[in-house]
Amino acid sequence: MSIHKSFTSRATASAAGFTVVELLTIVLILGIVSAVSAPAWQMFINNYRIKTSVDRAYQAMVTARSNAKRDKIAWQASFKQVGNIVQVAIHKSDTPPATVPAGEWKSLEPDIQIHTAINDKGESETTLLKIDGNNKPTDKGTFRRAMFNFQGCPVYNSENQCGLTSLEAKGRLTLSHPHLPKGDRCVIISTILGHKRIAQRQKKAQDGRYCY
C-alpha cells in the first residue's frame, strides 16, 4: 500500500509541475521572442503615432476651411512645437495664436515633430507659413498657420480674395518621428481653392522635397 501511494504521489507531482530545467527553457524562449518582437512592435507604434498625427492635422485644416465658409470670415489652423509634442488650435484669424486659450490647443501623438530641417536639396520639408504670436508672418515665428478666407481658399492675409491670394498661402506641414528617419508624412494644400491631400516620404525628391 505504501509503495502504491509513493508511486502515485510522484506521478501526480511530475504531471502537475515543471522541472527547473523546463522552467529555465521556457524563460529563455520567452526572452528570445520578446527580443525579436519588441523592435517590430515599437516600429508599429511609431508608425501609428505619425499616421494618426498627420490625420489630425489634416482634419484641423478641413475644419478651419469649413468654419470659414460657414461663418463667412477667415479661420485658420495654427500649429506649434512644444518640446516633443506638436499642438494644433482651430480659431478665427482675427484671434492671435498667442491669445488662444490653453484648453483649445490639442496635442498630437507623443514624440512627433514638425520637420523643419533643411534637406539635402537645400529645401525645407515644411513650407506652411511661419507667424509670430500676433499672427504676423515672420521668419522667426514659432507658430505655423493654414489660413482660409470666407470662400475656403488658402490666403496670406485674411482679407485676400481667392484670385488675389499669394501662392505662399499654399504649403505643406511635414511631421516626423525621431526613430523613423524616412517615415515622414505631410499634409499638402495643393491648390489655391484649398484642396488638401496627405502624402508620405518618397525615395526621390520632387521640386526639392521628399514628401509629396
Solvent accessible surface area in square Angstrom, and as a share of the most:
residue,aa,sasa,rsa
1,M,174,0.78
2,S,85,0.55
3,I,146,0.74
4,H,120,0.54
5,K,131,0.55
6,S,46,0.29
7,F,141,0.59
8,T,63,0.37
9,S,71,0.46
10,R,171,0.62
11,A,50,0.39
12,T,83,0.48
13,A,68,0.53
14,S,87,0.56
15,A,92,0.71
16,A,86,0.67
17,G,40,0.39
18,F,134,0.56
19,T,80,0.46
20,V,109,0.63
21,V,109,0.63
22,E,79,0.36
23,L,88,0.44
24,L,115,0.57
25,T,65,0.38
26,I,73,0.37
27,V,97,0.56
28,L,114,0.57
29,I,94,0.48
30,L,111,0.55
31,G,41,0.40
32,I,97,0.49
33,V,84,0.48
34,S,64,0.41
35,A,72,0.56
36,V,109,0.63
37,S,53,0.34
38,A,56,0.44
39,P,85,0.54
40,A,67,0.52
41,W,154,0.54
42,Q,88,0.39
43,M,111,0.49
44,F,119,0.50
45,I,40,0.20
46,N,5,0.02
47,N,61,0.31
48,Y,115,0.44
49,R,58,0.21
50,I,0,0.00
51,K,102,0.43
52,T,22,0.13
53,S,0,0.00
54,V,1,0.00
55,D,52,0.27
56,R,106,0.39
57,A,0,0.00
58,Y,55,0.21
59,Q,101,0.45
60,A,5,0.04
61,M,0,0.00
62,V,54,0.31
63,T,53,0.31
64,A,0,0.00
65,R,53,0.19
66,S,62,0.40
67,N,18,0.09
68,A,0,0.00
69,K,87,0.37
70,R,152,0.56
71,D,50,0.26
72,K,134,0.57
73,I,74,0.38
74,A,12,0.10
75,W,30,0.11
76,Q,0,0.00
77,A,0,0.00
78,S,0,0.00
79,F,0,0.00
80,K,44,0.19
81,Q,67,0.30
82,V,75,0.43
83,G,69,0.66
84,N,74,0.38
85,I,38,0.19
86,V,0,0.00
87,Q,38,0.17
88,V,10,0.06
89,A,2,0.02
90,I,57,0.29
91,H,10,0.04
92,K,85,0.36
93,S,11,0.07
94,D,117,0.61
95,T,44,0.25
96,P,40,0.25
97,P,2,0.01
98,A,68,0.53
99,T,86,0.50
100,V,10,0.06
101,P,77,0.48
102,A,91,0.71
103,G,59,0.56
104,E,83,0.37
105,W,21,0.07
106,K,124,0.52
107,S,56,0.36
108,L,8,0.04
109,E,25,0.11
110,P,55,0.35
111,D,41,0.21
112,I,0,0.00
113,Q,73,0.32
114,I,17,0.09
115,H,38,0.17
116,T,75,0.43
117,A,64,0.50
118,I,113,0.58
119,N,24,0.12
120,D,117,0.61
121,K,113,0.48
122,G,52,0.50
123,E,63,0.28
124,S,23,0.15
125,E,1,0.00
126,T,3,0.02
127,T,48,0.28
128,L,2,0.01
129,L,31,0.15
130,K,71,0.30
131,I,0,0.00
132,D,44,0.23
133,G,18,0.17
134,N,100,0.51
135,N,16,0.08
136,K,127,0.54
137,P,48,0.30
138,T,47,0.27
139,D,128,0.66
140,K,187,0.79
141,G,11,0.11
142,T,106,0.62
143,F,23,0.10
144,R,24,0.09
145,R,9,0.03
146,A,1,0.00
147,M,9,0.04
148,F,0,0.00
149,N,1,0.00
150,F,73,0.30
151,Q,86,0.38
152,G,0,0.00
153,C,3,0.02
154,P,1,0.01
155,V,4,0.02
156,Y,57,0.22
157,N,58,0.30
158,S,52,0.33
159,E,126,0.57
160,N,33,0.17
161,Q,83,0.37
162,C,22,0.13
163,G,72,0.70
164,L,140,0.69
165,T,18,0.10
166,S,40,0.26
167,L,128,0.64
168,E,106,0.48
169,A,11,0.09
170,K,62,0.26
171,G,10,0.10
172,R,38,0.14
173,L,0,0.00
174,T,0,0.00
175,L,0,0.00
176,S,15,0.10
177,H,4,0.02
178,P,74,0.46
179,H,132,0.59
180,L,14,0.07
181,P,113,0.71
182,K,158,0.67
183,G,19,0.18
184,D,3,0.02
185,R,56,0.20
186,C,0,0.00
187,V,0,0.00
188,I,10,0.05
189,I,3,0.01
190,S,40,0.26
191,T,48,0.28
192,I,72,0.36
193,L,96,0.48
194,G,0,0.00
195,H,102,0.46
196,K,30,0.13
197,R,106,0.39
198,I,67,0.34
199,A,10,0.08
200,Q,86,0.38
201,R,62,0.23
202,Q,66,0.29
203,K,198,0.84
204,K,160,0.68
205,A,31,0.24
206,Q,96,0.43
207,D,125,0.65
208,G,18,0.17
209,R,43,0.16
210,Y,19,0.07
211,C,1,0.01
212,Y,58,0.22
